[in-house]
Amino acid sequence: MKIETKKLVMLAMLSALSYIMVVFINIPVVMFLKY
């Protein structure tokens, strides 16, 4: 059970990190396109 929860936590952290990376990559692109 603990191993499964660790896997779920790792997956959640990876998905959150990838989402944050996508947001930070898209912000300069949107700013560049707007101005």
DSSP file (Angstrom, degrees, kcal/mol; ACC not computed):
  #  RESIDUE AA STRUCTURE BP1 BP2  ACC     N-H-->O    O-->H-N    N-H-->O    O-->H-N    TCO  KAPPA ALPHA  PHI   PSI    X-CA   Y-CA   Z-CA
    1    1 A M     >        0   0    0      0, 0.0     4,-2.3     0, 0.0     5,-0.2   0.000 360.0 360.0 360.0 -43.6    0.0    0.0    0.0
    2    2 A K  H  >  +     0   0    0      1,-0.2     4,-2.3     2,-0.2     5,-0.2   0.899 360.0  51.8 -65.1 -38.4    2.8    2.4    0.9
    3    3 A I  H  > S+     0   0    0      1,-0.2     4,-2.2     2,-0.2    -1,-0.2   0.913 109.7  49.8 -64.3 -41.1    4.6    1.7   -2.4
    4    4 A E  H  > S+     0   0    0      1,-0.2     4,-2.4     2,-0.2    -2,-0.2   0.921 110.7  48.9 -63.8 -43.5    1.4    2.4   -4.4
    5    5 A T  H  X S+     0   0    0     -4,-2.3     4,-2.6     1,-0.2    -1,-0.2   0.886 109.3  53.2 -65.0 -37.1    0.8    5.7   -2.6
    6    6 A K  H  X S+     0   0    0     -4,-2.3     4,-2.5     2,-0.2    -1,-0.2   0.915 109.0  49.6 -62.4 -41.4    4.5    6.7   -3.2
    7    7 A K  H  X S+     0   0    0     -4,-2.2     4,-2.5     1,-0.2    -2,-0.2   0.916 111.3  49.0 -62.8 -42.2    4.0    6.0   -6.9
    8    8 A L  H  X S+     0   0    0     -4,-2.4     4,-2.5     2,-0.2    -2,-0.2   0.907 111.3  49.4 -64.5 -40.9    0.8    8.1   -6.9
    9    9 A V  H  X S+     0   0    0     -4,-2.6     4,-2.6     2,-0.2    -2,-0.2   0.914 111.4  49.3 -64.4 -42.3    2.5   11.0   -5.1
   10   10 A M  H  X S+     0   0    0     -4,-2.5     4,-2.6     2,-0.2    -2,-0.2   0.915 111.6  48.9 -62.9 -42.6    5.4   10.8   -7.6
   11   11 A L  H  X S+     0   0    0     -4,-2.5     4,-2.5     2,-0.2    -2,-0.2   0.911 111.8  49.4 -63.3 -41.6    3.0   10.8  -10.6
   12   12 A A  H  X S+     0   0    0     -4,-2.5     4,-2.4     1,-0.2    -2,-0.2   0.916 112.3  47.7 -64.1 -42.7    1.1   13.8   -9.1
   13   13 A M  H  X S+     0   0    0     -4,-2.6     4,-2.6     2,-0.2    -2,-0.2   0.905 112.5  49.1 -65.3 -41.0    4.4   15.7   -8.5
   14   14 A L  H  X S+     0   0    0     -4,-2.6     4,-2.6     2,-0.2    -2,-0.2   0.917 112.3  47.6 -65.0 -42.5    5.6   15.0  -12.1
   15   15 A S  H  X S+     0   0    0     -4,-2.5     4,-2.3     2,-0.2    -2,-0.2   0.905 112.9  48.9 -65.6 -39.9    2.3   16.1  -13.6
   16   16 A A  H  X S+     0   0    0     -4,-2.4     4,-2.5    -5,-0.2    -2,-0.2   0.916 112.3  48.4 -65.2 -42.3    2.3   19.3  -11.5
   17   17 A L  H  X S+     0   0    0     -4,-2.6     4,-2.6     2,-0.2    -2,-0.2   0.913 111.9  48.6 -64.3 -42.3    5.9   20.0  -12.5
   18   18 A S  H  X S+     0   0    0     -4,-2.6     4,-2.4     2,-0.2    -1,-0.2   0.902 111.5  50.4 -64.9 -39.0    5.2   19.5  -16.2
   19   19 A Y  H  X S+     0   0    0     -4,-2.3     4,-2.3     2,-0.2    -2,-0.2   0.921 111.5  47.7 -63.5 -43.4    2.1   21.7  -15.9
   20   20 A I  H  X S+     0   0    0     -4,-2.5     4,-2.7     2,-0.2     5,-0.2   0.907 111.3  51.3 -64.0 -41.0    4.1   24.5  -14.2
   21   21 A M  H  X S+     0   0    0     -4,-2.6     4,-2.1     1,-0.2    -2,-0.2   0.924 110.1  49.0 -61.7 -43.9    6.8   24.1  -16.9
   22   22 A V  H  X S+     0   0    0     -4,-2.4     4,-2.3     2,-0.2    -1,-0.2   0.914 112.1  49.0 -62.2 -42.5    4.2   24.4  -19.7
   23   23 A V  H  X S+     0   0    0     -4,-2.3     4,-2.1     1,-0.2    -2,-0.2   0.940 112.4  47.0 -62.8 -47.0    2.7   27.5  -18.0
   24   24 A F  H  < S+     0   0    0     -4,-2.7    -1,-0.2     1,-0.2    -2,-0.2   0.813 114.1  48.4 -67.5 -28.6    6.1   29.2  -17.6
   25   25 A I  H  X S+     0   0    0     -4,-2.1     4,-0.9    -5,-0.2    -1,-0.2   0.861 113.1  47.6 -76.0 -34.9    7.1   28.4  -21.2
   26   26 A N  H  X S+     0   0    0     -4,-2.3     4,-2.8    -5,-0.2     5,-0.3   0.801  97.6  70.3 -77.6 -28.7    3.8   29.7  -22.5
   27   27 A I  H  X S+     0   0    0     -4,-2.1     4,-2.5     1,-0.2     5,-0.2   0.937 101.8  42.8 -58.3 -50.8    3.8   33.0  -20.6
   28   28 A P  H  > S+     0   0    0      0, 0.0     4,-2.5     0, 0.0    -1,-0.2   0.880 114.2  52.8 -63.9 -34.5    6.7   34.6  -22.6
   29   29 A V  H  X S+     0   0    0     -4,-0.9     4,-2.3     2,-0.2    -2,-0.2   0.932 111.5  45.2 -64.8 -44.9    5.2   33.3  -25.9
   30   30 A V  H  X S+     0   0    0     -4,-2.8     4,-2.4     2,-0.2    -1,-0.2   0.921 114.2  48.9 -64.7 -43.1    1.8   34.9  -25.1
   31   31 A M  H  X S+     0   0    0     -4,-2.5     4,-2.0    -5,-0.3    -1,-0.2   0.898 112.2  49.1 -63.1 -39.5    3.5   38.1  -24.0
   32   32 A F  H  < S+     0   0    0     -4,-2.5    -1,-0.2    -5,-0.2    -2,-0.2   0.885 113.0  46.9 -67.5 -38.4    5.5   38.1  -27.2
   33   33 A L  H  < S+     0   0    0     -4,-2.3    -2,-0.2     2,-0.2    -1,-0.2   0.855 112.4  50.0 -72.6 -33.9    2.5   37.5  -29.4
   34   34 A K  H  <        0   0    0     -4,-2.4    -2,-0.2     1,-0.2    -1,-0.2   0.893 360.0 360.0 -72.2 -38.2    0.4   40.2  -27.6
   35   35 A Y     <        0   0    0     -4,-2.0    -2,-0.2    -5,-0.2    -1,-0.2   0.429 360.0 360.0-109.7 360.0    3.0   42.9  -27.9
